[in-house]
């Protein structure tokens, strides 16, 4: 039952939101038009709560809950969200009020207290949006979370607030357009409320509300697919809202009611909407021109642990040494190796390490083929995993991590060693030397693993026993972990990994 609810939780959420919204509209319009704009009135206390406030607060609640679900899905601490809401909601309201006052200074004659009197009405949604987006950057930096992610989480919340908030304008009989020749297509309760000054009016509040709702639905659908890169939802919101707001504002200007926000004879709402459109284009194309690619929104939050294999997860050092000796005994019978020379073979690809001794590419390929046959035969005898490998992978899986192997070995041989130690069951992807054209320390193997897992580098970590592993991790933008039991300990330390562990189980204390 629990799994069934989780599977359809989104549908239950959206249906629940819809029912609550319809109930609010039903209650608000239960009388005879024109409807009372006051939702709650306690005369003994002199307290009045307007329907506009009810719809806005409901929108904030809906948006906050959806944002909470996105934080949980991304594996981020929801406390960051609650801290952000406590900071941004009051500042957004103040920003909306200041935006309105800024372009209506002549109405207040320098009366500062009237400017701060929210009960008189007068809020500019553009001010709320701008203030919120400005606050998010330093807030995200302080919380060490992607500001693009927060923008993309907040943007749908604004569409929810704007969708519901317009019904507060409806209750106030605001945001209407010129005379509507035929109003019979409108629901009766909307039609009656829009009978203003002896004529039916274009319900511009409804046009904008529906437009915002359509944009919201598009975001909710597409953000579950690999469509939006981080920051694209913000760009979409700015474009969508700006494009939809302009025609409704043009209709409002034909209503006979003075535009409350003007700047040099230009309606501020239209000018700001144009800036929103330009801002959306700048965000979308600017990130691409500047090659700011933080991955797909749908990938953000997937937790990934990638392992090198030899010398990290499996203790194959003696096996590698034996393979090298047998290969060189066949092709260079007189060659003997010191311990340091053997160590040098652990980490690089065979193509690279054999080229130290043989310049002929065809001969190198022949040596590699022999090595692989030898290695496979020796592998059949079995290799051992390092202590606590299985316990660590089990714990990672239980915690919801995706697990991958990124090795300089061929994929089939990687799978063999893992299977021999009953570890293959935990592995979601294996990237071997035969899967890439560039090898560690290049980032390609790690990036290919992340692409296969549809994961973001910011949520990944790579564990290895060689300096090339650490360099590859840094090149890919993932956290790096070195193992102190590495035969290349000094080189690993010199590469400056983010963490060092002396036992695989210690990884669980890092994550």
Secondary structure, DSSP 4 states (H G I P E B T S, - for coil): -HHHHHHTHHHHHHHHHHHHHHHHHHHHTSS-SSPPSEEEEETTTTEEEEHHHHHHHHHHHHHHHHHHHHHHHTT--HHHHHHHHHHHHHHHHHHHHHHHHHT-GGGTTT-HHHHT-GGG----HHHHHHHHHHHHHHHHHHHTS-HHHHHHHHHHHHHHHHHHHHHHHHHTT-S--SB-S--TTS-HHHHHHTEETTEEB--HHHHHHHHHHHHHHHHHHHTTTTTPBTTHHHHHHHHHHHHHHHHHHHHHHTSSSPPS-EETTEEHHHHHHHHHHHHHHHHHHHHHHTT----BGGGTT--EEEE--BTTTEE-HHHHHHHHHHHHHHH-TT----HHHHHTTTTS-HHHHHTTT---HHHHHHHHHHHHHHHHHHHTT--EEPTTHHHHHHHHHHTT-EEEEE-SS-HHHHHHHHHHTT-GGG-SEEE-GGG-SS-TTSSHHHHHHHHHHT--GGGEEEEESSHHHHHHHHHHT-EEEEETT-TTHHHHHHTT-SEEESSGGGHHHH-
